[in-house]
Amino acid sequence: MPEEAGEQLGLRTLEDISALILQSHDLQETLDNIVNLVAKRMSSEVCSIYLLEEDGETLRLHATRGLSRLSVGITMKISEGLTGLAVEQRGVVATDNAPLHPRYKYFRKTKEEKVLSFLGVPFFERDRPIGVLVIQNRESRTFTPQEISAVSTIAWQISSIVSNAKLLDSVRKKEEERAFYAAEVDRLRKGGTPKEAVRGNRKGAGSTALTGIGISPGFALGKVSILHHRGSAEEAVLERARPRAEELNLFHQALEKARIQTIYMEKRMGEILSEADAAIFHSHLMILEDRGFIGKITALIDEGVGAHRAVSQVVEAYVAAFARMEAPYLRERSADMEDIGRRICDALNGHSRQKERLRDERIIVARELLPSDLAIMDHGKVIGIATEKGNRNAHAAIMARALGIPAVFGVEGLLKRVGVRSEVVVDGNSGCVYVNPDQGVKQEYVRLQGEFDQKQRELEEIRDLPARTLDGCTVSLLANIGLLSDLRVAHLHGAEGVGLYRTEFPFMTRSSFPTRQVQAAVYRKVLEGFPGLPVNIRTLDIGGDKELSYFPHPREDNPFLGWRSMRLSLDREEILREQLAAVLIASVGGRCNLMFPMISGVDEVRRIKGILEQVKEDLLREGKAFAPDIGLGVMVELPAAVLGAEMLVKEVDYLSIGTNDLIQYTLACDRNNPLVRKWYDPYHPAVLHSIKKVADAAMAAGKPASLCGEMAGEPINAMLLMGLGLRSFSLSAPSIPRVKEAIRRITLERAQLVADRVLAMESAHSIRSFLEATQRELGL
């Protein structure tokens, strides 16, 4: 029965609970649903949720399945009972005979005298305990590590629900306070005084250079089309409420129109890019169908508020709540809520959002670009994008990169400087936007474009030729990808397979964990996209700067040194098992390899291999087929992995050096922190000697070593890395042709001489100067 319970609990339960997160308008109903669901999936007689009171000393039973209904509301001190012990210890408490435990305490109201086994898992808000999830059985039962891991993950989900409910309740109270004080101020002013009109700055002539965040590479020069979003908030203030029944009817009609439009957008972007890339609109659809979201709006309408105003108020509350969250990805949920609210309000106002038709090629300029804006644009006419708001985590940014449109976001004051007759240069590489560029700037970009086009024609001629040196050494050039749309770009630039498939992107574009079947379908498409060629699928790498909106992550002072990547996957083993099963199921579609990130030693590798064998056995029992020859590799990103490379390589089929993380961990330098960016240096001797050590360890073991990371994208670096002993690079697909051209113009002997000179140097400055001189000499 424990094995069966472990199977039942799995990721399916996490998906169902994820769907409840947005229903936290009624916390009690949500908790009741969870205890019923978990008790059923866990095959347990009792499941209960206790929440910690504000005093931090008292636990209150909020929901239960199996205990007496009269027991809901009972309290206990954290110094009492096994449940309190879980809070005191800040860890799991499990026993197969609770009455014999020294901390056992009987509460008459619960009528729990017939239960023996006990499992209590505390959950936290950041690092502060806020409650306990308890599982009990009448029979003696030893809970397996897999069950405890799965229940712990569910406890994290519950913490998110409770925290969101409190947050939204706080938002509601703040809104009530704001409305009260606004009314008082208005009364004191006796009608108030009219506001002064704000005059915009007159657009002057001459070139203006503005800086923002380079979102999507490339550059564009052209006339602008300014995207104006209708002012839903202003229209809501002027709205006069109709009779309640009429307002409700109008709202439900508008809601249905918004749903239909969202389905259309998902279908259109799925056809242009891929289903995985269009998943953001599926999460929008889930919100448009969520009872909690709809219930908040209809409740306001029942109170006499007009539909337009009710939608605006509820959406503003969600936007404010998400905008205050610390995780960058969660903050971006505020833009999604704005997008959803605008869609409903447009439908209420009778505004139909048809596909934007442009007469000629234009650069889109806007305050903020939302996913629906990109979905309905004429992509063939949009040559560039510049906005005042937004960052690299925004869903619109992900879509712009997938579409290959040069884009710069976060350009402060952009709309004040751009008029309908303006001409603009968007440089997605540098993050610069030039408004009304002078002739010198325009000529420079025209020249760059001409050189770029000429170079592309030359590189196209060698697209299908091997990356082989003049003296016959062949190097494999594979692509780093994250979205299915990247497959097309990889083929276009002659990639010989996928050296790194970042599986976290399909997780990040959804509102809940993708099922085993959904994951397998995506992985199979990647494998089938490169028939007969290697595809290295890296397991989930979240944490650090990548978080999932539906998976609560503790606040950490230094997340890059914290609970991330393989550490998280091994702690939440159910997530890892489901992903491994999905990869195995998909493996029949091509040459599949599995790669594990942030490995520090052989103990982790052996544990992973043990889990993988268990998953294979489970699939065989289920009659599921998978490829028998899947290669296993580890990412070498930590100094510990470099020092232990000779031991690690014995456990796997290949090593892959992840230079982005290796550099930052070797030099203790956060690559995203501008204050220490100058210390993030790929030419530091310690970094280059680390790469050499890993390459030598792999060569001695007769196994391949590859390198994936931005470092391999520069021709001179590729030459250096070849000299250090590497024969396989995985890089951004657009960089492949330039690197291939450089490899075909040199000899391996010259590359080895360059590497020997570099390894003898003692400073990054000397190494950089030498490589720059070599690059000029060879014309790379």
C-alpha positions in Angstrom: 0.0 0.0 0.0 2.8 2.6 0.6 4.1 2.0 -2.9 0.6 2.5 -4.3 0.1 5.6 -2.2 3.4 7.0 -3.4 2.2 6.5 -7.0 -1.2 8.1 -6.3 0.3 11.1 -4.5 2.8 12.1 -7.1 2.8 15.0 -9.4 -0.9 14.6 -10.2 -1.8 15.8 -6.7 0.6 18.8 -7.0 -1.1 19.8 -10.3 -4.5 19.6 -8.7 -3.3 21.7 -5.7 -1.6 24.2 -8.0 -5.0 24.8 -9.6 -6.4 25.8 -6.2 -3.8 28.5 -5.6 -5.8 31.1 -7.5 -8.9 30.2 -5.5 -7.5 31.5 -2.3 -10.3 34.0 -2.0 -11.9 31.5 0.4 -9.1 30.0 2.3 -11.3 27.7 4.3 -12.9 26.1 1.2 -9.4 25.7 -0.3 -8.0 24.0 2.8 -11.0 21.7 3.0 -10.5 20.7 -0.6 -6.9 20.0 0.0 -7.3 17.7 3.0 -10.0 15.7 1.1 -7.8 15.4 -1.9 -4.6 14.4 0.0 -6.4 11.9 2.2 -7.8 10.2 -0.8 -4.5 10.1 -2.8 -2.5 9.1 0.3 -5.0 6.3 1.2 -5.1 7.8 4.8 -8.0 7.9 7.2 -7.0 11.4 8.5 -5.5 14.5 6.9 -5.4 17.8 8.7 -4.0 21.3 8.3 -3.0 23.3 11.4 -2.1 27.0 11.0 0.1 29.0 13.5 -1.6 32.0 15.1 -0.1 35.5 15.1 1.4 34.9 18.5 3.7 32.3 17.0 3.0 29.9 19.9 -0.5 28.6 19.2 -1.6 26.1 16.5 -5.2 26.0 15.4 -6.8 23.2 13.5 -8.3 24.8 10.3 -9.3 21.8 8.2 -9.5 18.0 8.6 -10.7 14.9 6.8 -11.2 12.1 9.3 -11.2 13.8 12.7 -14.5 15.0 14.3 -15.9 18.1 12.6 -16.3 19.6 16.0 -12.6 19.6 16.4 -12.1 22.3 13.8 -10.9 25.4 15.7 -9.3 23.6 18.6 -5.9 25.0 19.6 -2.7 23.7 21.1 0.6 25.2 22.1 3.6 24.3 20.0 5.0 22.8 23.1 2.2 20.2 23.1 1.8 17.1 21.0 3.5 15.7 17.9 2.1 18.5 15.7 3.7 21.1 17.9 6.9 19.1 17.8 7.0 19.5 14.0 7.0 23.3 14.5 9.5 23.2 17.3 11.9 21.0 15.4 11.1 22.8 12.1 11.2 19.4 10.5 9.3 16.2 9.7 7.9 14.1 12.6 7.0 10.6 11.7 6.1 7.5 13.8 4.2 4.2 13.2 2.9 4.2 16.8 2.0 7.8 17.9 0.5 6.9 21.4 3.9 5.5 22.5 5.8 8.7 21.5 6.9 10.8 24.5 5.4 13.9 22.9 2.0 12.3 22.2 -1.0 14.2 23.6 -4.6 13.2 23.3 -7.3 15.9 22.5 -10.7 14.6 23.4 -12.6 16.7 20.7 -10.7 15.2 17.8 -11.6 11.6 18.6 -8.2 10.5 17.3 -7.8 7.6 19.8 -8.1 5.1 17.0 -5.2 6.3 14.9 -1.6 4.9 15.3 0.7 6.3 12.5 1.5 10.0 12.3 3.3 12.1 9.8 3.6 15.9 10.4 5.3 18.2 7.9 5.7 21.9 8.8 5.5 24.6 6.1 6.9 28.1 6.1 6.6 31.6 4.8 10.1 32.5 4.0 11.9 31.0 7.0 9.0 31.5 9.5 6.8 28.4 10.3 3.1 29.1 9.5 1.5 25.7 9.9 1.7 21.9 9.8 0.2 19.3 7.4 -0.6 16.1 9.3 -1.3 12.6 7.8 -2.6 9.8 10.2 -3.7 6.2 9.8 -5.5 3.8 12.0 -3.0 1.0 11.2 0.7 1.1 12.0 2.4 2.5 8.9 6.0 3.4 8.1 6.0 6.3 5.7 8.5 5.9 2.8 11.1 8.6 1.9 9.2 9.0 -1.4 5.9 9.7 0.4 7.6 12.1 2.9 9.2 13.9 0.0 5.9 14.2 -1.9 4.0 15.4 1.3 6.8 18.0 1.9 6.3 19.4 -1.6 2.5 19.6 -1.0 3.2 21.4 2.3 5.2 24.0 0.2 2.2 24.4 -2.0 -0.1 24.9 1.0 2.3 27.6 2.3 1.9 29.4 -1.0 -1.9 29.3 -0.8 -2.0 30.6 2.8 0.6 33.3 2.0 -1.3 34.4 -1.1 -4.6 34.4 0.8 -3.1 36.6 3.5 -1.5 38.9 0.9 -4.7 39.4 -1.0 -6.6 40.0 2.2 -4.0 42.6 3.1 -4.5 44.2 -0.4 -8.3 44.3 0.2 -7.9 46.0 3.6 -5.4 48.5 2.2 -7.8 49.3 -0.7 -10.6 49.8 1.9 -8.4 52.2 3.9 -7.4 54.0 0.7 -11.0 54.4 -0.3 -12.0 55.7 3.2 -9.2 58.3 3.3 -9.8 59.4 -0.3 -13.5 60.0 0.6 -12.5 61.9 3.8 -10.1 64.1 1.8 -12.7 64.7 -0.8 -15.3 65.7 1.9 -12.8 68.1 3.5 -12.1 69.8 0.2 -15.8 70.1 -0.4 -15.5 69.0 -4.0 -11.8 69.6 -4.4 -10.0 71.6 -7.0 -9.4 70.7 -10.6 -6.0 69.2 -11.3 -3.6 71.1 -13.6 -3.2 69.8 -17.1 0.1 68.1 -17.6 1.8 69.2 -20.8 4.1 66.8 -22.6 7.5 67.8 -23.7 7.7 69.0 -27.2 9.5 66.6 -29.4 12.7 68.3 -30.6 14.8 67.6 -33.6 18.1 65.9 -33.4 19.3 62.4 -32.3 18.5 61.3 -28.8 20.2 58.1 -27.4 18.3 56.3 -24.7 19.3 53.1 -22.9 17.3 50.2 -21.7 17.5 46.4 -21.5 18.5 44.5 -24.6 15.8 41.8 -24.8 16.1 40.3 -28.2 19.3 40.6 -30.3 19.6 42.4 -33.7 18.9 46.0 -34.7 16.3 47.8 -36.8 16.0 51.3 -38.3 12.6 52.6 -39.3 9.4 54.6 -38.6 7.4 54.0 -35.5 3.9 52.8 -34.7 2.9 53.9 -31.2 0.8 51.4 -29.4 -1.8 53.0 -27.1 -3.7 51.0 -24.5 -7.1 52.3 -23.7 -7.5 53.7 -20.2 -9.7 51.2 -18.6 -9.3 52.7 -15.1 -10.5 56.1 -16.3 -13.5 54.6 -18.1 -14.3 52.7 -14.9 -14.4 55.8 -12.8 -16.9 57.5 -15.2 -19.1 54.4 -15.4 -22.6 54.5 -14.1 -23.8 51.1 -12.8 -26.9 49.6 -14.5 -29.2 47.2 -12.6 -27.4 44.3 -11.0 -28.8 41.6 -13.3 -27.8 43.7 -16.4 -24.3 44.3 -15.1 -23.9 40.6 -14.3 -25.1 39.6 -17.8 -22.7 42.1 -19.4 -19.8 40.8 -17.4 -20.4 37.2 -18.2 -20.8 38.0 -21.9 -17.5 40.0 -21.8 -15.8 37.1 -19.9 -16.9 34.7 -22.6 -15.6 37.0 -25.4 -12.2 37.3 -23.5 -12.0 33.5 -23.2 -12.7 33.0 -27.0 -10.1 35.7 -27.8 -7.5 34.0 -25.5 -8.1 30.6 -27.2 -7.6 32.3 -30.6 -4.3 33.9 -29.4 -3.1 30.5 -28.0 -3.9 28.8 -31.3 -2.3 31.5 -33.4 1.0 31.7 -31.4 1.0 27.9 -31.2 0.9 27.8 -35.0 3.6 30.5 -35.5 5.9 29.2 -32.7 4.9 26.1 -30.8 2.3 24.9 -28.3 4.9 25.2 -25.5 5.7 28.8 -26.5 2.0 29.7 -26.5 1.4 28.1 -23.1 1.2 31.6 -21.4 -2.3 32.0 -23.0 -3.4 28.7 -21.6 -2.5 30.1 -18.1 -4.5 33.2 -19.0 -7.4 31.0 -19.8 -7.2 29.2 -16.5 -7.5 32.6 -14.7 -10.5 33.5 -16.8 -12.1 30.3 -15.7 -11.1 30.5 -12.1 -14.0 30.7 -9.6 -12.0 32.8 -7.2 -11.2 35.5 -9.7 -14.8 35.5 -11.1 -16.3 35.4 -7.6 -14.4 38.6 -6.5 -15.8 40.5 -9.5 -19.4 39.2 -9.2 -19.4 40.0 -5.4 -18.6 43.7 -6.2 -21.3 43.7 -8.9 -23.8 42.3 -6.3 -22.8 45.3 -4.1 -23.9 47.7 -6.8 -20.5 48.3 -8.5 -20.6 48.5 -12.3 -19.0 45.6 -14.2 -16.2 47.7 -15.7 -15.3 49.1 -12.3 -15.5 45.7 -10.6 -13.1 44.2 -13.1 -10.7 47.1 -12.8 -10.7 47.0 -8.9 -10.1 43.2 -8.7 -7.4 43.2 -11.4 -5.7 46.2 -9.7 -5.6 44.2 -6.4 -4.0 41.2 -8.1 -1.5 43.4 -9.9 -0.6 45.2 -6.7 -0.2 41.9 -4.9 2.1 40.3 -7.5 4.1 43.5 -8.1 5.2 43.4 -4.5 6.5 39.9 -4.6 10.3 39.5 -4.4 10.7 36.7 -7.0 11.2 38.3 -10.5 9.1 35.7 -12.2 6.2 36.2 -9.8 6.3 39.9 -10.2 5.8 39.4 -14.0 2.4 37.8 -13.1 1.2 41.4 -12.6 1.6 42.1 -16.3 -0.4 39.0 -17.1 -3.2 40.1 -14.8 -3.2 43.6 -16.5 -3.4 41.8 -19.9 -6.4 39.7 -18.7 -8.2 42.7 -17.2 -7.7 44.8 -20.3 -9.1 42.0 -22.5 -12.3 41.8 -20.3 -12.7 45.6 -20.2 -12.2 45.9 -24.0 -15.0 43.4 -24.4 -17.2 45.3 -21.9 -16.6 48.5 -23.9 -17.4 46.9 -27.2 -13.7 47.3 -28.4 -12.7 44.3 -30.5 -9.0 43.6 -30.6 -8.4 42.6 -34.2 -5.1 41.7 -35.7 -3.0 44.9 -35.9 -2.5 45.7 -39.6 0.5 47.8 -40.5 0.8 49.4 -44.0 4.5 49.0 -44.0 7.4 47.9 -41.8 7.4 49.6 -38.4 9.0 49.7 -35.0 6.5 49.3 -32.3 6.8 51.8 -29.4 4.7 51.4 -26.3 4.6 52.0 -22.6 4.5 48.3 -22.0 4.0 45.3 -24.3 1.7 42.6 -23.1 1.5 39.0 -24.5 -1.8 39.7 -26.3 -0.3 42.7 -28.1 2.3 40.5 -29.7 -0.2 37.7 -30.4 -2.4 40.0 -32.6 0.4 41.9 -34.4 1.3 41.4 -38.0 4.7 39.9 -37.3 5.9 40.3 -40.9 5.7 44.1 -40.6 7.1 44.5 -37.1 10.9 45.0 -37.4 11.6 46.1 -33.9 10.1 46.8 -30.4 10.9 49.5 -27.8 9.0 49.9 -24.5 9.2 52.0 -21.3 8.4 49.0 -19.0 9.4 45.4 -18.9 12.4 43.1 -18.4 13.9 39.9 -19.6 11.5 37.8 -17.5 8.4 39.2 -19.1 6.3 36.8 -21.2 6.3 39.4 -24.0 10.2 39.3 -23.9 10.2 35.5 -24.2 7.8 35.8 -27.2 9.9 38.6 -28.8 13.0 36.4 -28.6 11.1 33.4 -30.0 9.9 35.5 -32.9 13.3 36.9 -33.6 12.3 40.6 -33.4 15.0 43.0 -32.1 13.7 44.5 -28.8 14.7 46.8 -26.0 12.6 47.1 -22.9 12.8 49.4 -19.9 13.6 52.6 -21.8 12.7 55.4 -19.4 11.0 58.5 -20.9 10.7 56.9 -24.3 7.1 58.0 -25.1 7.9 61.6 -24.2 10.6 61.7 -26.9 8.8 59.8 -29.7 6.1 61.2 -32.0 4.1 59.6 -34.8 6.6 61.0 -37.3 9.7 59.9 -35.5 12.4 57.6 -36.8 14.0 55.2 -34.4 17.0 52.8 -34.3 16.5 49.8 -31.9 19.7 48.0 -31.0 18.7 44.8 -29.1 22.4 43.8 -28.7 23.5 46.9 -26.7 20.1 47.9 -25.3 20.2 51.3 -27.0 17.4 53.2 -28.7 18.1 56.2 -30.9 15.2 58.6 -31.5 15.5 60.7 -34.7 19.0 59.5 -35.2 21.3 62.0 -37.1 22.9 61.0 -40.4 26.0 59.7 -38.8 24.2 57.2 -36.6 21.9 56.1 -39.4 24.9 55.6 -41.8 26.7 53.6 -39.2 23.7 51.2 -38.7 23.1 51.0 -42.4 26.8 50.1 -42.8 26.5 47.5 -40.0 23.4 46.0 -41.6 25.2 45.8 -45.0 28.2 44.1 -43.4 25.9 41.8 -41.5 24.0 40.8 -44.6 27.2 40.2 -46.6 28.6 38.1 -43.8 25.4 36.1 -43.5 25.7 35.3 -47.3 29.2 34.1 -46.8 28.4 32.0 -43.8 25.4 30.4 -45.6 27.8 28.8 -48.0 29.4 26.8 -45.2 26.2 26.0 -43.3 26.2 22.3 -44.2 30.0 21.8 -44.1 31.8 20.3 -41.1 33.6 22.4 -38.5 37.0 20.9 -39.5 40.4 22.6 -39.1 42.9 22.8 -41.9 44.8 19.9 -40.5 41.8 17.6 -40.2 40.5 18.0 -36.6 36.7 18.0 -36.5 34.7 19.8 -33.8 31.0 19.2 -33.1 28.9 22.4 -32.9 25.6 22.0 -31.2 22.9 24.4 -30.1 21.6 25.6 -26.7 17.8 25.8 -26.8 15.0 26.5 -24.4 11.9 26.8 -26.5 10.6 24.6 -29.3 10.8 27.6 -31.7 14.6 27.5 -31.1 14.7 24.3 -33.2 14.0 26.2 -36.3 16.8 28.7 -35.5 19.2 25.9 -34.7 18.6 24.2 -38.1 18.9 27.5 -39.9 22.4 28.0 -38.5 23.6 24.4 -39.1 23.5 23.0 -35.6 24.6 19.3 -35.4 22.3 18.5 -32.5 21.3 20.0 -29.2 24.1 20.2 -26.6 21.9 21.8 -23.9 18.1 21.7 -23.8 17.0 23.8 -20.8 13.8 22.1 -19.6 12.9 24.8 -17.1 11.4 27.0 -19.8 8.3 24.8 -20.4 7.8 24.8 -16.6 8.2 28.6 -16.4 5.6 29.4 -19.1 2.9 27.4 -17.3 0.7 28.1 -14.2 1.2 24.6 -12.7 3.6 21.6 -13.1 3.3 20.1 -16.6 2.2 16.5 -16.4 4.4 13.6 -17.4 2.5 13.3 -20.7 2.9 17.0 -21.5 6.6 16.9 -20.7 7.2 13.8 -22.8 5.4 15.3 -25.8 7.7 18.4 -25.6 10.9 16.4 -25.2 9.9 14.1 -28.1 9.4 17.1 -30.4 12.9 18.2 -29.6 14.3 14.8 -30.2 12.4 14.4 -33.5 13.6 17.8 -34.5 17.1 16.4 -34.8 16.7 12.8 -36.1 19.8 10.8 -35.7 21.7 13.6 -33.9 22.4 13.9 -30.2 20.1 15.8 -27.9 21.2 16.5 -24.3 18.2 17.1 -22.1 19.2 18.9 -18.9 16.9 18.2 -15.9 15.1 21.0 -14.2 17.4 23.9 -13.1 15.3 26.3 -11.1 16.3 28.5 -8.2 18.9 31.3 -8.3 17.4 33.7 -10.9 14.8 31.2 -12.2 11.7 30.5 -10.2 8.3 29.0 -10.9 5.2 31.1 -10.0 3.3 28.0 -8.7 6.2 26.5 -6.7 6.8 28.4 -3.5 10.5 29.0 -3.0 12.0 30.2 0.4 13.6 33.5 0.5 17.4 33.1 0.6 20.1 35.7 1.3 22.2 34.2 -1.5 20.0 32.1 -3.8 22.8 31.2 -6.2 24.5 29.3 -3.2 21.2 28.0 -2.0 18.3 25.6 -2.8 18.5 25.4 -6.5 19.0 23.0 -9.4 19.8 19.4 -8.6 19.6 20.1 -4.9 16.0 21.1 -5.2 15.2 18.1 -7.5 16.7 15.6 -5.0 14.8 17.1 -2.1 11.6 17.1 -4.1 12.1 13.6 -5.6 8.6 13.3 -7.0 9.3 16.2 -9.4 12.6 14.6 -10.5 11.0 11.1 -10.9 8.2 12.5 -13.1 10.7 14.4 -15.3 12.9 11.3 -15.7 9.9 9.2 -16.6 8.9 11.8 -19.2 12.4 11.9 -20.8 12.5 8.1 -20.8 9.1 7.9 -22.6 10.2 10.5 -25.1 13.6 8.8 -25.7 12.3 6.5 -28.4 12.1 9.6 -30.6 15.8 10.1 -31.1 19.4 10.0 -29.7 18.6 11.0 -26.2 21.1 11.9 -23.5 20.3 13.0 -19.9 22.3 15.7 -18.2 22.3 16.7 -14.6 23.2 20.3 -13.4 25.1 21.6 -10.4 26.7 18.3 -9.4 29.3 18.5 -6.7 30.3 14.9 -6.2 29.8 11.2 -6.9 27.3 10.6 -4.1 24.7 12.8 -5.9 25.4 11.0 -9.2 25.0 7.6 -7.6 21.7 8.6 -6.0 20.4 10.0 -9.3 21.4 6.8 -11.1 19.5 4.8 -8.4 16.4 6.9 -8.8 16.6 6.5 -12.6 16.8 2.7 -12.3 13.7 2.7 -10.1 11.9 4.9 -12.7 12.9 2.5 -15.5 11.5 -0.5 -13.5 8.3 1.3 -12.9 7.9 2.1 -16.6 8.7 -1.6 -17.5 5.9 -2.7 -15.1 3.5 -0.3 -16.8 4.5 -1.6 -20.2 6.1 1.7 -21.3 8.9 1.6 -23.9 12.1 3.6 -23.7 15.5 3.7 -25.4 18.0 1.3 -23.8 21.1 3.4 -24.6 20.5 6.8 -23.0 23.7 8.5 -22.3 24.2 10.1 -18.8 26.2 13.3 -18.3 26.9 15.9 -15.6 27.4 19.6 -15.8 30.7 20.7 -14.4 29.8 24.1 -12.9 31.2 24.0 -9.4 34.9 24.1 -8.3 34.1 20.8 -6.4 33.2 19.1 -9.7 36.4 20.4 -11.3 38.5 19.0 -8.5 36.6 15.7 -8.5 36.4 15.4 -12.3 38.5 12.2 -12.4 36.0 10.6 -10.0 32.9 12.0 -11.7 33.8 10.9 -15.2 33.9 7.2 -14.0 30.2 7.4 -13.1 28.9 8.9 -16.3 29.2 8.8 -20.1 30.3 12.4 -20.6 31.1 15.7 -19.0 29.7 19.1 -20.0 31.3 22.3 -18.7 28.8 25.0 -18.0 31.1 28.1 -18.2 28.4 30.7 -17.1 28.1 29.2 -13.6 31.7 27.9 -13.5 33.1 31.4 -13.8 30.8 32.9 -11.2 31.4 30.1 -8.7 35.1 30.0 -9.3 35.5 33.7 -8.9 32.7 34.2 -6.3 31.1 36.7 -8.6 27.4 37.0 -9.3 27.3 37.6 -13.1 24.0 39.5 -12.7 25.4 42.0 -10.2 26.6 45.2 -12.0 28.8 46.1 -8.9 31.0 43.0 -9.4 30.6 42.4 -13.1 34.1 43.5 -13.9 35.4 40.5 -11.8 33.4 38.1 -13.9 36.1 37.2 -16.3 36.3 34.0 -18.5 40.0 34.7 -19.1 40.9 34.4 -15.4 43.8 31.8 -15.2 41.8 29.8 -12.6 38.9 29.4 -15.0 41.1 28.3 -17.9 43.1 25.9 -15.8 39.8 24.4 -14.5 38.6 23.8 -18.1 41.9 22.2 -18.9 41.7 19.9 -15.9 38.2 18.7 -16.9 39.2 18.1 -20.5 42.2 16.1 -19.4 40.2 14.0 -17.0 37.7 13.1 -19.7 40.4 12.4 -22.2 42.2 10.1 -19.8 39.0 8.2 -19.2 38.3 7.9 -23.0 35.1 9.9 -22.6 33.9 13.1 -24.3 33.9 16.5 -22.7 31.8 19.3 -24.2 31.4 23.0 -23.2 28.1 24.9 -23.2 28.0 28.5 -22.3 28.4 32.0 -23.7 32.2 31.6 -23.8 32.1 29.2 -26.8 30.2 31.8 -28.9 33.3 33.9 -29.7 35.6 32.6 -32.5 38.9 33.3 -30.7 37.5 31.5 -27.6 36.6 28.5 -29.6 40.2 28.3 -30.9 41.5 28.6 -27.3 39.1 25.9 -26.1 40.1 23.5 -28.9 43.7 24.0 -27.8 42.7 23.1 -24.2 41.4 19.8 -25.5 37.7 20.2 -26.1 36.1 18.9 -29.3 32.4 19.7 -28.8 30.8 23.0 -28.1 27.1 23.9 -27.4 26.3 27.5 -28.0 23.7 30.0 -29.1 22.6 28.9 -32.6 23.2 32.3 -34.3 26.9 32.1 -33.2 27.5 28.7 -34.8 28.3 30.0 -38.4 31.0 32.5 -37.2 32.6 29.9 -34.9 32.5 27.3 -37.7 34.2 29.7 -40.1 37.0 30.4 -37.6 37.6 26.7 -37.0 37.9 26.0 -40.8 40.5 28.8 -41.1 43.0 27.5 -38.5 45.0 24.4 -37.6 44.7 22.4 -34.4 48.5 22.8 -34.0 48.1 26.6 -33.9 45.2 26.3 -31.4 47.3 24.2 -29.1 50.2 26.6 -29.3 47.8 29.5 -28.3 46.5 27.4 -25.4 50.0 26.6 -24.2 50.9 30.3 -24.2 47.8 31.2 -22.4 48.2 28.6 -19.6 51.7 30.0 -18.9 50.3 33.5 -18.3 49.5 34.8 -14.8 46.8 37.5 -15.4 43.5 37.8 -17.2 44.7 41.1 -18.6 47.7 39.5 -20.3 45.6 36.7 -21.6 43.0 39.0 -23.1 45.7 41.2 -24.8 47.4 38.2 -26.3 44.1 36.7 -27.6 43.1 40.1 -29.1 46.4 40.3 -30.9 46.0 36.7 -32.2 42.5 37.4 -33.4 43.7 40.4 -35.4 46.6 38.4 -36.8 44.3 35.6 -38.0 41.4 37.8 -39.1 38.9 36.0 -36.9 
